[in-house]
Amino acid sequence: MQPVKLKSKHRSFCFSVKGHVKMLRLALTVTSMTFFILAQAPEPYIVITGFEVTVIFFFIILYMLRLDRVIDCLFWPLLMFGLLAAVCCIADGALIYRKLLFNPSGPYQKTAVHDKLVL
């Protein structure tokens, strides 16, 4: 008998190039979130990076368990969620633009050091 060769699409996700790239991306995102936390970056940077880590992790779990092949209608809710997220991002950008238009200096006003000195 000849040994059975696995076709490229039947290979395990962990041993495929796609799997290695996704795991490398997860490691890079976790590293950047760690650096954001250590550098005490603004909270939105940390939260957005945390969301990205969560999404990448769940996609890796999804591919490892082969749920993308078992459940045919899995990606339709993801598509709808993605469209909703895009609409929310556009609305958020419009509101931020409007806020900056009325208050261009932003919430923090920088003053020169010599303005603080009182004689």
ABEGO torsion letter per residue (X at the ends): XBBBBBBAAABBAAABAAAAAAAAAAAAAAAAAAAAAAAGBBAAAAAAAAAAAAAAAAAAAAAAAGAAAABAAAAAAAAAAAAAAAAAAAAAAAAAAAAAAABAAEABBBBBAAAABBX
